[in-house]
Amino acid sequence: MDNNQLNIHDNQRPPCGGKLDFPEFLEKKLIECDKEIFQPRKNGKPLVVGDRSPGPEAIVLQSNDYLNISSHPDIRKAQLDILQNKQSEPVMSAVFFHEDSPNHLFEQEMAQFAGFENSIVCQSGWAANVGLMQVIADRTTPVYIDFFTHMSLWEGIKVSGATPHSFRHNDPEHLERLIREHGQGIILIDSLYSTIGDIAPLVDIIEIANRYECISIVDESHSLGTHGPHGSGLVAESGLTDKVHFITGSLAKAFAGRAGIIICSNRFAKYYPYMAFPAIFSSALLPHEIAGLRATIKVITEGDQRREKLRENAKFLRDGLDGLGYNIASQSQIIAIEGGLESDTELLRDALETRNVFGSVFMTPATPKTRSLMRFSLHSGLEKEALQYVLEVCEEIRDEVGMWNWKSTKRKSPRS
């Protein structure tokens, strides 16, 4: 045995760390978390975690792998080839990469995929949005943000020190009134909103952005790969490719990887890596991850049949839930049932999981406290029989979960 190797037996274990008492300011935060998130639940767990785990027969509608490609053999092979054949992988910031690096080649391929000049690969969608806002905004910059836009862009505003002006969800007229009041700035929206699955009025909002000479940022995390020509997104589908300054996205959705992207101009891509703290002070993606993403672009570009199956699945479930009386705002593969109060959503979660249907609970801070919901994320690998079973379950539990008395139901037409 190496002299430096520690031979640990039960009576020779090193001291266990992490036992120091916290000062009062942290204790107060942890106690508040316990009171708000853990104690109100029957099982003593957060609302997002039920008592059951999905087994092999369960219908799991929680993954963002919308095109069902996370186990695609071409993507796996591309990753394995690098892992098996490369002697070492550089672990360093991307600012040290040269223009012929795999990272830069992937960025060119992503730009071509989306119809832009260039792109910047980031460690995550969160890093992309926060880093972008840190670079382009400061305390003098008015930022106009849809109320439901992803939390990473809200955090980017905070990091930049800019002043946020929130406009009503998908309301271009309210946006325009705010711009007239506060002046030229930055407009932040999602193309497809990840909570209820509705789509932004992109044409109207981008027209306003350009009329008032504002910078436009569209987060396409949930529409890159699933919408547009060959999966190039809703900006491309709407004919706005040359009218938007930036597209951002998480590549942990339809791309089924672990990265983020900023799609932009050549000029901006030249300077961003030397201005953005997430780029400067974080290590770049590893070569096998980049290889997997490069293979993924090809799979997605050739995935029109997967996209068509996804659209069919989404329409089938949306129409079915609507016919059962549920108030569904979705226009996409993300379908949310709004229980509203957390106690109602807890009842809904348990009723579904008891019948082997698993969705994702969304609660504060992802939604307002009184508008918690159960989100179903569909993928192209689901068969109609599974979706039909979900509809049968949702029909069976309506009275059990009090669906007819939810505020979301009452906002719909009266019960027939």
C-alpha positions as CSV (number, residue, x, y, z in Angstrom):
1,M,0.0,0.0,0.0
2,D,1.2,3.5,-0.8
3,N,2.3,5.3,2.3
4,N,0.2,8.3,1.3
5,Q,-3.0,6.1,1.0
6,L,-5.2,6.3,4.0
7,N,-6.3,2.9,5.4
8,I,-9.6,3.7,7.0
9,H,-11.3,1.4,9.4
10,D,-14.4,2.2,11.5
11,N,-12.2,3.2,14.5
12,Q,-9.7,5.2,12.4
13,R,-12.1,7.5,10.5
14,P,-11.1,11.1,10.3
15,P,-13.2,13.7,12.0
16,C,-16.5,14.5,10.2
17,G,-16.8,18.1,9.1
18,G,-19.9,20.2,8.6
19,K,-20.9,20.1,12.3
20,L,-20.1,23.7,13.3
21,D,-23.1,25.8,14.4
22,F,-24.2,28.5,12.1
23,P,-24.5,32.1,13.2
24,E,-28.0,33.5,13.7
25,F,-28.4,35.2,10.3
26,L,-28.0,31.8,8.4
27,E,-30.0,29.9,11.0
28,K,-32.9,32.3,10.4
29,K,-32.8,31.6,6.7
30,L,-32.8,27.9,7.1
31,I,-35.6,27.9,9.6
32,E,-37.7,30.1,7.3
33,C,-37.1,27.7,4.4
34,D,-38.2,24.8,6.6
35,K,-41.4,26.7,7.6
36,E,-42.2,27.7,4.0
37,I,-41.3,24.6,2.0
38,F,-41.0,21.5,4.2
39,Q,-43.4,21.9,7.2
40,P,-46.6,22.6,5.2
41,R,-46.5,19.3,3.3
42,K,-48.0,16.1,4.6
43,N,-44.9,14.1,3.9
44,G,-42.5,16.7,5.2
45,K,-40.8,17.1,1.8
46,P,-40.9,20.0,-0.6
47,L,-44.0,20.1,-2.8
48,V,-41.9,19.1,-5.9
49,V,-41.2,15.7,-4.3
50,G,-44.0,13.1,-3.7
51,D,-43.9,9.9,-1.8
52,R,-43.5,7.7,-4.8
53,S,-40.7,7.2,-7.3
54,P,-41.5,6.3,-10.9
55,G,-41.0,2.6,-11.7
56,P,-40.5,0.9,-15.1
57,E,-44.2,1.1,-15.9
58,A,-44.7,4.7,-15.0
59,I,-45.5,7.4,-17.5
60,V,-42.9,10.1,-16.8
61,L,-43.6,13.5,-18.2
62,Q,-40.8,15.4,-16.5
63,S,-37.9,15.4,-19.0
64,N,-37.0,18.3,-21.3
65,D,-35.5,15.8,-23.8
66,Y,-38.3,16.8,-26.2
67,L,-37.0,14.9,-29.3
68,N,-36.1,11.8,-27.3
69,I,-32.4,11.9,-28.4
70,S,-30.5,11.7,-25.1
71,S,-29.5,8.1,-25.8
72,H,-29.1,8.5,-29.6
73,P,-26.2,6.2,-30.7
74,D,-24.6,8.8,-32.9
75,I,-24.3,11.3,-30.1
76,R,-23.0,8.7,-27.7
77,K,-20.4,7.5,-30.2
78,A,-19.1,11.0,-30.8
79,Q,-18.6,11.4,-27.0
80,L,-17.1,8.0,-26.5
81,D,-14.6,8.4,-29.5
82,I,-13.1,11.4,-27.8
83,L,-13.1,9.9,-24.3
84,Q,-11.4,6.7,-25.6
85,N,-8.9,8.2,-28.0
86,K,-7.8,11.6,-26.5
87,Q,-4.9,11.4,-24.1
88,S,-6.0,14.4,-22.0
89,E,-8.7,17.0,-21.9
90,P,-7.9,20.7,-21.4
91,V,-9.5,22.0,-18.2
92,M,-9.3,25.8,-18.6
93,S,-11.2,28.9,-19.5
94,A,-12.4,29.1,-23.2
95,V,-10.5,32.5,-23.5
96,F,-7.4,30.5,-24.2
97,F,-8.8,28.5,-27.1
98,H,-7.7,29.3,-30.6
99,E,-10.0,29.8,-33.6
100,D,-9.6,26.3,-34.9
101,S,-10.6,24.7,-31.6
102,P,-13.6,22.3,-31.4
103,N,-15.4,24.9,-29.3
104,H,-15.1,27.5,-32.0
105,L,-16.1,25.0,-34.7
106,F,-19.2,24.1,-32.7
107,E,-20.0,27.8,-32.3
108,Q,-19.8,28.3,-36.1
109,E,-22.1,25.3,-36.6
110,M,-24.7,26.6,-34.1
111,A,-24.6,30.0,-35.8
112,Q,-25.3,28.4,-39.2
113,F,-28.0,26.3,-37.7
114,A,-29.8,29.4,-36.4
115,G,-29.1,31.6,-39.3
116,F,-26.8,34.0,-37.5
117,E,-23.2,35.1,-38.0
118,N,-21.7,33.6,-34.8
119,S,-22.5,32.1,-31.4
120,I,-20.8,31.7,-28.0
121,V,-21.0,28.4,-26.1
122,C,-21.5,28.8,-22.4
123,Q,-21.5,26.4,-19.4
124,S,-25.3,26.6,-19.1
125,G,-28.3,28.5,-20.2
126,W,-28.1,30.3,-16.8
127,A,-24.5,31.4,-17.5
128,A,-25.4,32.5,-21.0
129,N,-28.2,34.9,-19.8
130,V,-26.4,36.2,-16.7
131,G,-23.2,36.7,-18.6
132,L,-24.9,38.4,-21.5
133,M,-26.7,40.9,-19.2
134,Q,-23.6,41.6,-17.2
135,V,-21.8,42.6,-20.4
136,I,-24.5,44.7,-22.2
137,A,-26.3,46.4,-19.3
138,D,-25.5,48.7,-16.4
139,R,-27.3,50.9,-13.8
140,T,-28.2,53.5,-16.5
141,T,-29.9,50.9,-18.7
142,P,-33.7,50.5,-18.6
143,V,-34.6,46.8,-19.1
144,Y,-38.1,45.7,-20.2
145,I,-38.9,42.1,-19.2
146,D,-42.0,40.0,-19.6
147,F,-43.2,39.0,-16.1
148,F,-42.9,35.3,-16.9
149,T,-39.4,35.4,-18.5
150,H,-36.9,32.9,-17.1
151,M,-35.3,33.6,-13.7
152,S,-31.8,33.6,-15.3
153,L,-32.6,36.8,-17.1
154,W,-34.0,38.4,-14.0
155,E,-30.8,37.4,-12.2
156,G,-28.8,38.9,-15.1
157,I,-30.6,42.3,-14.6
158,K,-29.6,42.1,-10.9
159,V,-26.0,41.3,-11.6
160,S,-25.8,44.1,-14.2
161,G,-27.3,46.7,-11.8
162,A,-29.8,47.7,-14.4
163,T,-33.4,48.9,-13.6
164,P,-36.1,46.3,-14.5
165,H,-39.5,47.4,-15.9
166,S,-41.8,44.4,-16.0
167,F,-44.5,44.3,-18.6
168,R,-47.6,42.2,-18.5
169,H,-47.2,38.7,-19.9
170,N,-47.4,38.7,-23.7
171,D,-48.7,42.3,-23.8
172,P,-46.9,44.3,-26.5
173,E,-49.1,47.4,-25.8
174,H,-48.0,47.5,-22.2
175,L,-44.3,47.1,-23.3
176,E,-44.6,50.0,-25.7
177,R,-46.1,52.3,-22.9
178,L,-43.2,51.5,-20.7
179,I,-40.6,52.3,-23.4
180,R,-42.3,55.6,-24.1
181,E,-42.0,56.4,-20.4
182,H,-38.5,55.2,-19.7
183,G,-36.7,55.3,-23.0
184,Q,-34.4,53.2,-25.2
185,G,-33.2,50.0,-23.5
186,I,-33.1,46.2,-23.6
187,I,-36.2,43.9,-24.1
188,L,-36.1,40.4,-22.6
189,I,-38.6,37.7,-23.5
190,D,-38.8,33.9,-23.9
191,S,-40.1,32.7,-27.2
192,L,-41.8,29.7,-25.5
193,Y,-42.5,30.1,-21.8
194,S,-41.4,27.1,-19.7
195,T,-44.1,27.3,-17.1
196,I,-47.4,27.1,-19.0
197,G,-46.0,26.5,-22.5
198,D,-47.5,29.5,-24.4
199,I,-45.7,31.4,-27.1
200,A,-44.7,35.0,-27.2
201,P,-46.1,37.4,-29.9
202,L,-42.7,37.7,-31.3
203,V,-43.5,39.7,-34.5
204,D,-45.3,42.4,-32.5
205,I,-42.6,42.7,-29.7
206,I,-39.6,42.7,-32.1
207,E,-41.3,45.3,-34.2
208,I,-41.6,47.6,-31.1
209,A,-38.0,46.8,-30.2
210,N,-36.7,47.9,-33.6
211,R,-39.0,51.0,-33.8
212,Y,-37.6,52.3,-30.5
213,E,-34.1,51.1,-31.3
214,C,-33.9,48.8,-28.3
215,I,-31.7,45.7,-28.0
216,S,-33.8,42.5,-28.2
217,I,-32.9,39.2,-26.4
218,V,-35.1,36.2,-27.1
219,D,-34.5,33.1,-24.9
220,E,-35.2,30.1,-27.1
221,S,-34.3,27.4,-24.6
222,H,-37.6,25.5,-25.1
223,S,-38.0,26.1,-28.9
224,L,-34.5,25.5,-30.3
225,G,-34.8,22.0,-31.8
226,T,-38.5,21.8,-31.6
227,H,-39.8,24.6,-33.7
228,G,-38.8,26.4,-36.9
229,P,-37.2,25.1,-40.1
230,H,-35.2,21.9,-39.2
231,G,-35.5,22.9,-35.5
232,S,-33.9,26.4,-35.9
233,G,-36.4,28.0,-33.5
234,L,-39.3,30.3,-33.3
235,V,-37.3,33.4,-34.3
236,A,-36.5,31.7,-37.6
237,E,-40.1,30.4,-37.9
238,S,-41.4,34.0,-37.5
239,G,-39.0,35.4,-40.1
240,L,-37.2,37.5,-37.6
241,T,-33.7,36.2,-37.9
242,D,-32.2,39.5,-39.2
243,K,-34.3,41.6,-36.8
244,V,-33.2,40.2,-33.4
245,H,-29.9,41.1,-31.7
246,F,-29.5,38.0,-29.5
247,I,-30.9,34.5,-29.1
248,T,-30.0,32.7,-26.0
249,G,-30.7,29.1,-24.9
250,S,-30.1,26.2,-22.7
251,L,-28.8,23.2,-24.6
252,A,-30.1,20.9,-21.8
253,K,-33.6,20.8,-23.4
254,A,-34.1,19.5,-27.0
255,F,-30.3,19.3,-27.4
256,A,-30.2,17.0,-24.4
257,G,-26.7,18.2,-23.3
258,R,-25.3,20.4,-20.6
259,A,-24.5,23.8,-22.0
260,G,-25.8,27.2,-23.0
261,I,-25.6,29.3,-26.1
262,I,-25.6,33.0,-27.1
263,I,-26.3,33.4,-30.8
264,C,-25.1,36.8,-32.0
265,S,-23.1,38.8,-34.5
266,N,-19.4,38.4,-35.3
267,R,-18.6,41.7,-33.7
268,F,-20.1,40.8,-30.3
269,A,-18.7,37.3,-30.3
270,K,-15.2,38.8,-30.7
271,Y,-15.4,40.8,-27.5
272,Y,-17.8,38.9,-25.2
273,P,-15.3,36.2,-23.9
274,Y,-13.0,39.0,-22.5
275,M,-15.8,40.9,-20.9
276,A,-18.2,38.3,-19.4
277,F,-17.2,37.0,-16.0
278,P,-18.8,33.5,-16.6
279,A,-16.5,33.2,-19.6
280,I,-13.4,34.4,-18.0
281,F,-13.6,32.7,-14.6
282,S,-15.2,29.4,-15.5
283,S,-13.7,26.4,-17.2
284,A,-14.9,25.6,-20.8
285,L,-16.9,22.6,-21.8
286,L,-14.7,19.5,-22.2
287,P,-13.9,18.1,-25.7
288,H,-16.2,15.0,-25.4
289,E,-19.1,17.4,-24.5
290,I,-18.5,19.5,-27.5
291,A,-18.2,16.4,-29.7
292,G,-21.6,15.3,-28.4
293,L,-23.2,18.7,-29.1
294,R,-21.8,18.8,-32.7
295,A,-23.3,15.4,-33.3
296,T,-26.6,16.6,-31.8
297,I,-26.9,19.4,-34.3
298,K,-27.0,16.9,-37.2
299,V,-29.5,14.7,-35.4
300,I,-31.8,17.7,-34.7
301,T,-31.4,19.1,-38.2
302,E,-32.5,15.7,-39.6
303,G,-35.3,15.3,-37.0
304,D,-38.4,16.6,-38.8
305,Q,-40.2,13.3,-38.1
306,R,-39.5,13.7,-34.4
307,R,-40.8,17.2,-34.4
308,E,-43.9,16.2,-36.2
309,K,-44.5,13.4,-33.7
310,L,-44.0,15.8,-30.9
311,R,-46.5,18.3,-32.3
312,E,-49.0,15.4,-32.7
313,N,-48.5,14.3,-29.2
314,A,-48.8,17.8,-27.8
315,K,-52.0,18.6,-29.7
316,F,-53.6,15.3,-28.7
317,L,-53.0,15.9,-25.0
318,R,-53.9,19.6,-25.1
319,D,-57.2,18.9,-26.9
320,G,-58.0,16.0,-24.6
321,L,-57.4,18.0,-21.4
322,D,-59.3,21.0,-22.7
323,G,-62.2,18.6,-23.5
324,L,-62.2,17.4,-19.9
325,G,-62.6,20.9,-18.5
326,Y,-59.0,21.8,-17.6
327,N,-57.9,25.3,-18.4
328,I,-54.9,24.8,-20.7
329,A,-52.9,27.8,-21.9
330,S,-50.3,25.7,-23.7
331,Q,-49.4,26.1,-27.4
332,S,-46.6,23.7,-27.3
333,Q,-45.1,20.5,-25.9
334,I,-45.2,22.0,-22.4
335,I,-48.6,21.5,-20.9
336,A,-49.5,22.8,-17.4
337,I,-52.4,22.1,-15.2
338,E,-52.8,25.0,-12.8
339,G,-54.0,23.8,-9.4
340,G,-53.3,27.2,-7.9
341,L,-53.0,26.8,-4.2
342,E,-50.1,24.6,-3.1
343,S,-52.5,22.4,-1.1
344,D,-54.5,21.7,-4.3
345,T,-51.4,21.0,-6.3
346,E,-50.2,18.6,-3.6
347,L,-53.5,16.7,-3.9
348,L,-53.2,16.7,-7.7
349,R,-49.6,15.4,-7.6
350,D,-50.5,12.5,-5.2
351,A,-53.6,11.6,-7.3
352,L,-51.5,11.4,-10.5
353,E,-48.6,9.5,-8.9
354,T,-50.9,7.0,-7.2
355,R,-52.0,6.1,-10.8
356,N,-48.4,6.0,-12.1
357,V,-48.4,9.4,-13.9
358,F,-45.5,11.7,-13.0
359,G,-45.2,15.3,-13.9
360,S,-43.2,18.2,-12.5
361,V,-44.6,20.5,-9.8
362,F,-43.9,24.2,-10.3
363,M,-44.2,26.4,-7.3
364,T,-42.7,29.6,-5.9
365,P,-40.2,31.0,-6.9
366,A,-40.9,29.5,-10.4
367,T,-44.6,30.6,-10.2
368,P,-46.6,33.0,-8.0
369,K,-47.4,31.4,-4.6
370,T,-51.1,31.1,-5.4
371,R,-50.6,29.7,-9.0
372,S,-48.6,26.5,-8.5
373,L,-49.1,24.0,-11.2
374,M,-48.3,20.5,-12.5
375,R,-46.3,20.6,-15.7
376,F,-46.3,17.8,-18.3
377,S,-43.3,17.8,-20.6
378,L,-43.9,15.7,-23.7
379,H,-41.4,14.1,-26.0
380,S,-41.5,12.5,-29.4
381,G,-41.1,8.9,-28.1
382,L,-44.4,8.8,-26.3
383,E,-47.1,6.6,-27.8
384,K,-50.8,7.5,-28.1
385,E,-51.7,4.7,-25.7
386,A,-49.7,6.3,-22.9
387,L,-51.2,9.7,-23.6
388,Q,-54.7,8.2,-23.7
389,Y,-54.0,6.7,-20.3
390,V,-53.0,10.1,-18.9
391,L,-56.3,11.6,-20.2
392,E,-58.2,8.7,-18.5
393,V,-56.5,9.4,-15.2
394,C,-57.1,13.2,-15.5
395,E,-60.8,12.4,-16.1
396,E,-61.0,10.0,-13.2
397,I,-59.5,12.4,-10.6
398,R,-61.4,15.6,-11.4
399,D,-63.7,15.4,-8.5
400,E,-61.1,13.9,-6.2
401,V,-58.8,16.8,-6.6
402,G,-61.5,19.5,-6.7
403,M,-60.7,20.5,-10.3
404,W,-64.1,22.1,-10.8
405,N,-63.5,24.6,-8.0
406,W,-60.0,25.7,-9.0
407,K,-59.7,29.4,-10.0
408,S,-58.1,28.3,-13.3
409,T,-61.1,26.2,-14.1
410,K,-63.5,29.0,-13.3
411,R,-61.6,31.4,-15.6
412,K,-62.7,29.0,-18.4
413,S,-66.3,28.6,-19.6
414,P,-68.8,27.4,-16.9
415,R,-69.2,23.7,-16.3
416,S,-71.7,22.2,-18.8
